[in-house]
Amino acid sequence: MKSDLFPTLADIFFAERDPATIERNIIRGYEDAFQLQYGEERRLFPGDPIRLHLETIAFEVIVLRQLIDHTGKMNLLAYASGDFLDHLGIWLGVRRLPAQSALTTLKFALSTPQAGVSVIPAGTRATPGGGDIIFATSAVAEIPEGANEVKVPAHCLVSGVVGNGFVPGQVRRIVDPFPWQMNVENVTVSAGGVDIENDENLRERIHLAPEAFSNAGSKGAYIFWARSASQLIVDVEVSTPSPGVVHIYSLLAGGGLPSQELLNDVLAKCNDDTIRPMTDHVFALPPDLVEYDLRLIWFLERARATSATSITNAVEQAANSWILWQKMKLGRDINPSELIKRVVAAGAKRVSEAELPPFTVLDFNQVAVCASLEVIFGGIEDG
């Protein structure tokens, strides 16, 4: 199946794949050859032993044609998947991003200040409770003499999304003992954990990869490298508010905002000496939020009143899908017309436009987020 990344490309086929067409052509070819050889007509009707033999040959040809078409498409970016897509990426130096661990910041606190420096070794572990979810410090930390606490970055020892979402104070059990009484807790929500990169995200990065060949810090190059920091990042915008200053804004899957730890990863990736022009000063920033309230009042046509329950559910789903669509891309204008289209397609007769948020133009680094939602059934109307 062709990827939605290239909607204007026509579908192509490397071989005829329709089983009925292939079988018909093989049988017709035999009948034509018989008539040419012997000068008389020979029709192969169902049940004819020769026809049965040709049908077994047709089956093998059908499988072969399918394989030829699949093999050809696996050499094209629009169709390739799995290991085939990985091999296409290698041509441009793009590799599938592995699963990554969730990140957080742990605060270690002494019950009483100690004489001398208290060292927190790298790899010191803490957990929110039982089970396999354990966070380990990513660097050595020191509590100076006379002080009683220090903050240190930490990562989950299990890669993937399972380490995400632990709120401050939830990771509070020390696994590794200390010679002094020590308490620990996370002070940021754990985030950034992600499973291995999927095909669509890899396909987009391969498509962007030629931009990375630039040695002048092009916008496309910064977008490529920022997206290479994590497969959670689905949209990136770059600006230069003043000469030599580069602002990189990242948006996560589902319209999520990047954590500070993930922004640090983006900065580390784009600020590398082999990527950043020497004259650029790079900053990784979160998008600016533009909040709106959505009060959706919709009406149902009397002729469809018997389907009111299912249509109500569909309208609510349409509203939520529009909210998600609205925040899935940076700079996407708040567009109530798109909401009306979705709600009417879900079965509503009309929507009270006066209650909707106005059309609002957003800047390139802004993302629209719904602050409150009300979906109200306005009643039944004649058609």
N, C-alpha and C positions, 0 to 999 in steps of 0.2 A: 504494500500500500504506500502511495506517495505521501510524503510529509506535508502537513499544512504550512510549513515554513516557506514553501514555494507555490503559492496558489495560482500563479499565472502560467506555470509550466504545464503543458499538455501531458496527459498520460501516454506512455509509450510501451510497446510490446516488442520483444525480440523474437517471438515465434507465435504462431497460431496456437491457441490453447483450448479452444472450444471442443470438447469431446465429440459432440455430434458432427461438427464440421470435419474434424480429422477422420472419423470413421466413415463418413459419407464419401470423402475424397478417395480413401483407400479402396472402398468397394467400387466406386465409379471408375477408378483407374484400372481395376482388374477387368471390369465389363468392357471398357473401351479397348483395352489391349487384346481381349479375346476376340472382339469383333474385327479388329485390325488384322489379327493373325489368321483367323479362320473364315472371315467374311460373313459371319452370321451373329445374330444377337444372342447374348447370354446374360440373363438377369439372375442375380443372386437374391432370392427371397429368404425371409427369416426361416431358420432351420436348415438351410442348405449347408452341407458339410464344409464346402469351400468358404461360405460366408462366415461360419463359426470360426474357421481357421484365421480368416482375415480379421475378425473381431479381436482375437487374442493378440494379433500383431498390432492392431489399432491401439489396444490398451498400453502396450509397451511404448508405442510412439507418443501417446498422450502423456505418459509419465516423462518421457524424454523431452518433449516440448515444454512441459512445465518446468523442468530442471533448467533447460536452456534459457527460458524467460527469467527465471529466478536468478540464475548466475549472472546474466547481463545486468539486471537491475541492482544487484549487490555491488556493482562497480560504479554506481551513480549515487551522489550524495542525497538526492531526494528520496531514494528508496532503501539505501543500505541500512542494515540493523545488526545488532550484536557484534560478533567478532569481525564481520565484514566492515562495519562502520569503524571499528578500531583500526583496521588496516588502512582505510582511507585517511584517517587522522594522522597516521604515522608519516604519510607523504609530506604533511605540513608541520610535523613536530608536535602534534596535539595528541595527548593521551587522555584516556578516560580518567576522571578524577575518582580516587578511591573513597570509600566511606571515611568520614571524619568524626572526631570526637566532639562532644559538647564541651563548652568552656564556661568557666565561672571564676569568681574571685573568692578565695577563702580568707577569713580573718582568724588568726591564731591569737589567743589572749591568755596571759599568765594570771593565775589567781593573785600572786604577789610578785612585784618586781624582783629580779634576781641580781646577785652580784656578778657582774660581768655580762658578756653578750650571750644571749640564748639563740642557738642556731636551729632553724627548721630545715632539715635536709631536703634536697630535691627528691621528689617521689613519695613524700609523706602523704599518707592516705587518710581520707575521711569518707563517710558514707551517710546517706539519709536514713539508713536502717539496714535490715537484713537483705539478703539477695546479692546479686552480682553487680549492682550499680555502685561503683567506687570512684571517687575523684582523687587524683594525685597531683601534688604541687609540681609545677613545671620548672621551677628554679629554686635555688637556695635562697632562704630568707633569714634575716637576723633581727632579733628584738634587742635594741641597744640597752645598755645598762641604765637602769632607772625607768625605762619604759615598760609597758606591759602588753603591747599588741603590735601586730604587723599584718599587712595584707599581701597576699601572694597569688598570682594566677595559677589556675589548676585546670586539668582536663580529665574527662571521664575515661576510664580504662576500657570501656566497651564502646566501640565505634557505632555510629548511627544515631537515629532520632531518639533512642531509648533514654539518653542522658539529658534530654531537653526538658525544660519546664519546672525544674525544682526552684521554688521561690526562696527569697532570702530567709535564712534561719532554718531551712529544712535539712540541709546537709550539716549535721551537728555531732556526729559520732566519730571520734578518732579511732583509726584502726591500729596505727603504730604507736606504741607506748613512749612516753617521755619520762625523763628522770624527775621532772617537776610537774605540778598540777597544771594542765593545759586544757583550754576550751577552744572549740572551733565552730565556725558557722560560715555559710556562704553569704556574701553581701550583695550578690547580683543574681538575677535569674539565669540558670544554666541554659545556654542556647548555642546554636551553631552546629550541633550534631546532625549529620546527614548521611543517608545511605549512599551506596555507590551511584555515580552519575548515570542518569537514564539516557536513552538514545536521543531524545529530542534536544536535551540540553547540550549533549556532545555535538550533535549535528549543527546547532547554532554556532558553537564555538569554532568548529571546523570552517564554517562559512565565514566567520570573522577573522580567521587566522592570518590571511594575507595582509591584513592591516598591521599585524605585529612585525612585519618585515621592515616597516618604516623606521628610519633612524632619526626622525625629527619630532617624535612625540605626537603623532597624529591622534585625533579624537578616537578614531576607530581602534588604534593600538591600545589606548588606555582602557577602552571598553572591553577589549579582548582580555587583557591581563587582569582587570578587576573581576570579570566573570570567572576567570581561572582560579580565583582565590577560594571559591566554594560553589558547588552546584546548587546551593540554596539561592544564589543570586540569579534573578531572571531578567532584570532590567537595570541598565546603568546609563547615567547621563554625565557628561563632562563639560565643564565651563572654565573659562579663563577670565576671571573678574578684573585682573590686571596683568600686565606683561610678566611672564615668568611664573605666574601663580596658577595652579591647576586644582580645581575642586572636582572631586569624584563622588557622585551620589549613587548609592546602591539600593535596590528594592528586592525584597525576598519573595519567594513563592507564596502565593495567597495574599499578597499585599503586605507582608510582614516587614517590620523595620529591623535593620541590622543592629545587633548588640555591639557594645564598644569593643568586645573581643574580636568580633568579626570585622569591624572597621579597621582594627589594628592589623588583621590579616590582609585586608585589601591594601592598606598603606604599605605593608612590608612587601607585598607582591609588586605594586606599581612603583615603589620608591627604590627598587633594586638598581644598582649602578649599571647593570646591563640592559635595563629597560628605560629608565628615566633619563632624558637629556640633562646634561650637567646644569643647565640654566633654569630648570624647572623646580619649583617648590610645590610639592604635592600634598594635598590634604584629602583624607577620606571622611566624608560627612554623611549623616543620615538625611533623608528627604525631609522637607518641611510639610507638616500636616495641615490640611485644610479640612476642617470638620463641617459637617452639614447635618441638619435634622431632616428625616424623611417621614412625612405623614401622608400615607397613601390612602385615598378614599376612592373606592371603585364601585361600579354599578353592574348589575347583571340583567341581561335581556330576559323578559318573561318566558319566552319560548324555551329557555335553557334552565328554568328554575329547578327542574327535577335533578339536575346535575350540580346543584349549588355546593354540595359538600366537596366534591372532587375539584370543582373549579376554584373554590376557596383555597384548597391546599396548593393548587397549581399557581394561583396568584401569589401566595406567600413565597413559594419557591422561586417564582420569577423575580420578586422583589429582592430576595437574598442573593440570587445569581447576579442581578444588576449591581448590587452593592459590592460583590466580589469583583465583578468585571471593572467597576469604576476604580478600584484601588490596585489593580494588577499591572498598571503601567504608569510610569512617571509622566507628569505633564498631561494626563488625560483629563480633558475638560469635564466638569460636572454637567451631564447631558440628560435632562429629564425626558427628552424625546425617545431616547433608547429605552428608558424605563417603560414609557407608555407602550412602545412597540412590543415589548416582552409581555407586559401584563395583558394586553389585548390578545396576543397570540395564545396566552394561557386560558382564555375564555371570557375575559371581562368585556362588557359592552363598551365602556368608556371609563376614563379616569378624570377626577377633578383636578385640572391642571393648576388651579389657584392655590392648591395646598402643597404643591411640589416645590422642591428647592429650585431657584432660578438657574438658568444656564450660566455657568461661571467658567471663565477662561482661566486656566492654571498655568503657572510658569513651568519651565522644563524640569525644575527640581522639586515640584510639589506633588503630593498625592492626596486624593480625596478620600476621606474616611467618614463613615456614618457614625454620628454620635448617639443618635436615638432613632428608633424605628417604631412606627405605628402603622399597621395595616387594618383599615376599617372598611367594612362592607356598608356601602351607602344605600343599598336597597335594590329593588327590582323595578325595571322600567319597561315600557312597551317598546317594541322594535322600531 
